[in-house]
Amino acid sequence: MLILDGVIVDRGPATILRGVSFTVRPGEIVALLGSNGVGKTTTLWTISGLLLAKRGSITFEGASIARSSPAAIVRCGIAQIPEGRQVFPALTVRENLELGAYLRPRGWEDDLDRVLGLFPMLGRDLHRRAGSLSGGQQQMLAIGRGLMSRPKLLMLDEPSIGLAPQAVSAMAEALVAIRKQAAVLLVEQNVGMALSVADRGYVMAGGRIVLEGSASELRHNQSVRQAYMGIWPMGRHSFRSTSATWIRLSMPAGGSRQRSLSISRTCWRLRPRQTYYAPNVSTSQACFTSSRRAA
């Protein structure tokens, strides 16, 4: 259905995606995992046409969409649910849902019934302003608005952020039901939730896919936590990288000093006398800082 092959994307002077390749098949849920700043949202924006790939190909149902406009990509059957929900707070629940069907001025009533069947709580609040809903209700509204476009592929960007555990569980159940209507590409940092509903998963670090496998394989892989954090200490755990290059970071004994490593806006504290391997970065991208411990 969706195939990315060697996609490279620049944002200003920085290269964000460095040859991303993965697939999403019809009727499956695929999780795209990784820490902040590794390129997950950029990947979704590129698929949606909000960013243009410098190199590589993006095909959907056999047709290239790498140079298509966002509106054309929605017409092809791809809908994105942005991070932070982005509902229209001054509009009612019903008005928000109707906006999701803007490409079809007529014939969307059946879609509204399906969305309300999936999220009954929205049906009870159709005339309530979206801004007065809870975070979980707003997330359901955002997903419902995306479903109103009748997508073949639904992409969700960090849907669990800011939600209570009960709302996260309800959303996970909804995603399992949605797969009957559309394939799902799920960008998440909540690894447990994502892998509980996904069929397959990919882990990103440094703008590349560094690990892939079935949800069960990733869930039981001892190195997923390290991969998800974007840095791997050398130790008893190991895994096969799909397309990673590595630099070796050896930390000398620091005495009274502690050191940290910053990569892609994420900071890790490093211990003296321990060797670390960081994926997909050059020495120019790795910024070491040191500070004296408080007495």
C-alpha positions as CSV (number, residue, x, y, z in Angstrom):
1,M,0.0,0.0,0.0
2,L,2.5,2.6,1.2
3,I,6.2,2.3,0.3
4,L,9.0,4.6,1.3
5,D,12.3,3.9,-0.3
6,G,15.5,5.8,0.6
7,V,13.7,9.0,1.5
8,I,16.0,11.9,2.3
9,V,14.6,15.2,3.6
10,D,16.3,18.5,4.5
11,R,14.9,21.2,6.7
12,G,17.0,24.3,6.3
13,P,20.7,23.4,6.5
14,A,20.0,20.1,8.4
15,T,19.3,16.7,6.9
16,I,16.5,15.2,9.0
17,L,15.7,12.0,7.2
18,R,18.7,10.0,6.0
19,G,17.4,7.3,3.7
20,V,14.2,6.1,5.4
21,S,12.6,3.0,4.0
22,F,9.5,1.1,5.2
23,T,6.2,-0.3,4.1
24,V,2.6,-0.3,5.4
25,R,0.3,-3.0,4.0
26,P,-3.5,-2.9,3.7
27,G,-5.3,-3.6,7.0
28,E,-2.4,-3.6,9.3
29,I,-1.2,-1.3,12.1
30,V,2.5,-0.3,11.9
31,A,4.2,1.5,14.7
32,L,7.0,4.1,14.1
33,L,8.9,4.4,17.4
34,G,11.7,6.7,18.5
35,S,12.7,9.5,20.8
36,N,12.1,13.2,20.1
37,G,14.0,14.7,17.2
38,V,14.7,11.5,15.3
39,G,12.5,12.3,12.3
40,K,9.1,10.6,13.1
41,T,6.9,13.7,12.5
42,T,9.0,14.8,9.6
43,T,8.3,11.4,8.0
44,L,4.6,11.9,8.4
45,W,4.7,15.5,7.0
46,T,6.7,14.2,4.0
47,I,4.1,11.5,3.3
48,S,1.3,14.1,3.7
49,G,3.0,16.4,1.2
50,L,3.8,19.2,3.7
51,L,7.5,18.6,3.1
52,L,9.2,17.6,-0.1
53,A,11.8,14.7,-0.2
54,K,15.2,15.7,-1.6
55,R,15.7,12.1,-2.7
56,G,13.9,8.8,-2.6
57,S,10.5,7.6,-3.6
58,I,7.1,7.5,-1.9
59,T,4.4,5.4,-3.5
60,F,0.8,4.8,-2.4
61,E,-1.2,2.0,-4.1
62,G,1.4,1.9,-6.9
63,A,1.4,5.6,-7.7
64,S,4.1,8.1,-6.8
65,I,2.9,10.8,-4.3
66,A,6.3,12.3,-3.6
67,R,5.5,15.5,-5.5
68,S,1.7,15.6,-4.9
69,S,0.0,18.4,-3.0
70,P,-1.5,17.8,0.5
71,A,-5.0,18.1,-0.9
72,A,-4.2,15.6,-3.6
73,I,-2.8,13.1,-1.1
74,V,-6.0,13.4,1.0
75,R,-8.0,12.6,-2.1
76,C,-5.8,9.5,-2.7
77,G,-6.9,8.2,0.7
78,I,-4.3,9.3,3.3
79,A,-5.3,11.3,6.4
80,Q,-3.1,12.5,9.2
81,I,-4.1,13.2,12.8
82,P,-1.5,15.8,14.0
83,E,0.2,15.8,17.3
84,G,-1.7,17.8,19.9
85,R,-5.1,17.0,18.3
86,Q,-5.6,20.4,16.7
87,V,-9.3,20.5,16.9
88,F,-11.2,23.8,16.2
89,P,-12.1,24.8,19.8
90,A,-14.8,27.4,18.9
91,L,-16.7,24.9,16.7
92,T,-19.0,22.2,17.9
93,V,-18.2,18.5,17.8
94,R,-20.5,18.1,14.8
95,E,-18.9,21.0,12.9
96,N,-15.4,19.6,13.5
97,L,-16.5,16.2,12.1
98,E,-18.2,17.8,9.1
99,L,-14.9,19.6,8.2
100,G,-13.3,16.2,7.9
101,A,-15.6,15.5,4.9
102,Y,-14.9,18.7,3.1
103,L,-13.9,16.9,0.0
104,R,-17.4,15.4,-0.2
105,P,-20.2,18.0,0.2
106,R,-22.8,15.2,0.0
107,G,-23.0,11.6,1.1
108,W,-21.0,11.9,4.4
109,E,-23.9,11.1,6.7
110,D,-23.1,7.4,6.7
111,D,-19.5,8.2,7.7
112,L,-20.8,10.4,10.6
113,D,-22.9,7.4,11.8
114,R,-19.8,5.1,11.6
115,V,-17.7,7.6,13.6
116,L,-20.3,8.0,16.3
117,G,-20.6,4.3,16.5
118,L,-16.9,4.0,17.1
119,F,-16.9,6.9,19.6
120,P,-20.3,7.0,21.3
121,M,-19.3,9.8,23.7
122,L,-19.0,12.2,20.7
123,G,-22.7,11.5,19.8
124,R,-23.7,12.7,23.3
125,D,-21.8,16.0,22.8
126,L,-22.5,16.8,19.1
127,H,-23.5,20.4,19.9
128,R,-20.8,21.0,22.5
129,R,-17.8,23.2,21.7
130,A,-14.7,21.2,21.0
131,G,-12.6,23.4,23.3
132,S,-14.6,22.3,26.3
133,L,-13.9,18.6,25.8
134,S,-11.3,16.7,27.8
135,G,-8.0,15.7,26.2
136,G,-9.2,12.2,25.6
137,Q,-12.4,13.3,24.0
138,Q,-10.6,15.8,21.8
139,Q,-8.3,13.0,20.6
140,M,-11.3,10.9,19.7
141,L,-12.7,13.9,17.9
142,A,-9.5,14.4,16.0
143,I,-9.4,10.7,14.9
144,G,-13.1,10.8,14.0
145,R,-12.5,13.9,11.9
146,G,-9.8,12.1,10.0
147,L,-12.0,9.1,9.4
148,M,-14.7,11.4,7.9
149,S,-12.4,11.6,4.8
150,R,-12.8,7.9,4.3
151,P,-9.0,7.2,4.4
152,K,-7.3,4.0,3.2
153,L,-4.4,4.9,5.5
154,L,-4.7,6.8,8.8
155,M,-1.5,8.3,10.2
156,L,-1.5,9.4,13.9
157,D,1.3,11.5,15.5
158,E,1.8,10.9,19.2
159,P,-1.9,10.4,20.0
160,S,-1.3,9.3,23.6
161,I,0.5,12.5,24.6
162,G,-1.2,14.2,27.6
163,L,-3.9,11.6,28.0
164,A,-4.9,9.8,31.2
165,P,-4.2,6.0,31.2
166,Q,-7.9,5.2,30.8
167,A,-8.1,7.5,27.7
168,V,-5.0,5.8,26.3
169,S,-6.6,2.4,26.7
170,A,-9.8,3.6,25.0
171,M,-7.8,5.0,22.1
172,A,-5.9,1.7,21.7
173,E,-9.2,-0.2,21.5
174,A,-10.4,2.3,18.9
175,L,-7.3,1.7,16.8
176,V,-7.9,-2.0,16.7
177,A,-11.5,-1.3,15.4
178,I,-10.2,1.3,12.9
179,R,-8.0,-1.3,11.1
180,K,-11.2,-2.8,9.7
181,Q,-11.7,0.4,7.7
182,A,-8.1,1.6,7.1
183,A,-4.5,0.7,7.6
184,V,-2.8,2.7,10.5
185,L,0.6,4.2,10.7
186,L,1.1,5.0,14.4
187,V,3.9,7.4,15.6
188,E,4.4,6.9,19.3
189,Q,6.8,7.2,22.2
190,N,4.5,5.0,24.4
191,V,6.1,1.8,23.3
192,G,4.0,-0.5,25.4
193,M,0.7,0.9,24.0
194,A,2.0,1.0,20.4
195,L,3.2,-2.5,20.3
196,S,0.1,-3.8,22.1
197,V,-2.0,-2.9,19.0
198,A,0.5,-3.0,16.1
199,D,1.3,-5.8,13.8
200,R,4.8,-4.6,13.0
201,G,7.1,-1.8,14.1
202,Y,10.1,0.3,13.1
203,V,12.5,2.1,15.4
204,M,14.0,5.4,14.2
205,A,17.3,7.0,15.4
206,G,19.3,9.8,13.8
207,G,16.9,10.0,10.8
208,R,17.1,6.4,9.9
209,I,15.3,3.1,10.5
210,V,17.7,1.2,12.8
211,L,15.5,-1.7,13.9
212,E,12.4,-3.4,12.6
213,G,10.3,-6.5,13.3
214,S,6.9,-7.8,14.3
215,A,5.3,-6.3,17.3
216,S,6.0,-9.5,19.3
217,E,9.7,-9.5,18.3
218,L,10.1,-5.9,19.3
219,R,8.1,-6.3,22.5
220,H,10.4,-9.1,23.7
221,N,13.7,-7.6,22.3
222,Q,15.9,-6.6,25.2
223,S,17.4,-3.8,23.2
224,V,14.3,-2.0,22.2
225,R,14.5,0.3,25.2
226,Q,18.0,1.3,24.3
227,A,17.0,1.7,20.6
228,Y,14.0,3.8,21.6
229,M,16.2,6.1,23.6
230,G,18.5,6.6,20.6
231,I,21.7,5.4,22.3
232,W,23.0,2.0,23.2
233,P,25.5,1.2,25.9
234,M,27.9,-1.6,25.1
235,G,26.8,-4.7,27.1
236,R,25.2,-8.1,27.0
237,H,22.3,-7.0,24.8
238,S,22.7,-6.9,21.0
239,F,20.6,-6.6,17.9
240,R,20.9,-6.4,14.2
241,S,20.7,-2.9,12.7
242,T,19.0,-2.5,9.3
243,S,20.8,0.6,8.0
244,A,22.8,2.1,10.8
245,T,26.3,3.6,10.9
246,W,27.9,4.0,14.3
247,I,30.4,6.1,16.2
248,R,32.2,4.9,19.3
249,L,32.1,7.1,22.4
250,S,34.6,6.1,25.0
251,M,34.2,8.1,28.3
252,P,37.4,8.3,30.4
253,A,37.3,8.4,34.1
254,G,36.1,11.9,35.0
255,G,37.0,12.2,38.6
256,S,34.6,14.7,40.1
257,R,33.1,15.5,36.7
258,Q,30.1,14.1,35.1
259,R,29.6,14.2,31.3
260,S,26.6,14.2,29.0
261,L,26.0,13.6,25.3
262,S,23.5,15.6,23.3
263,I,22.2,14.2,20.0
264,S,19.2,15.4,18.1
265,R,18.1,17.7,21.1
266,T,18.1,14.7,23.5
267,C,20.6,14.5,26.3
268,W,21.9,11.4,28.0
269,R,24.2,11.3,31.1
270,L,27.3,9.1,30.4
271,R,29.2,7.2,33.1
272,P,33.0,7.3,33.2
273,R,34.9,4.1,32.2
274,Q,32.1,2.9,30.0
275,T,31.9,2.7,26.2
276,Y,28.7,3.7,24.3
277,Y,27.7,3.3,20.7
278,A,25.5,6.1,19.2
279,P,23.7,5.4,15.9
280,N,23.7,7.5,12.7
281,V,25.6,10.6,14.0
282,S,28.9,12.1,13.1
283,T,31.3,13.6,15.7
284,S,30.1,17.1,14.5
285,Q,26.6,16.2,15.6
286,A,27.6,14.8,19.0
287,C,28.0,17.6,21.5
288,F,29.8,16.7,24.8
289,T,29.4,18.8,27.9
290,S,30.8,18.4,31.3
291,S,29.9,19.9,34.6
292,R,31.3,19.5,38.1
293,R,29.2,17.6,40.5
294,A,27.7,19.5,43.4
295,A,29.6,18.9,46.6
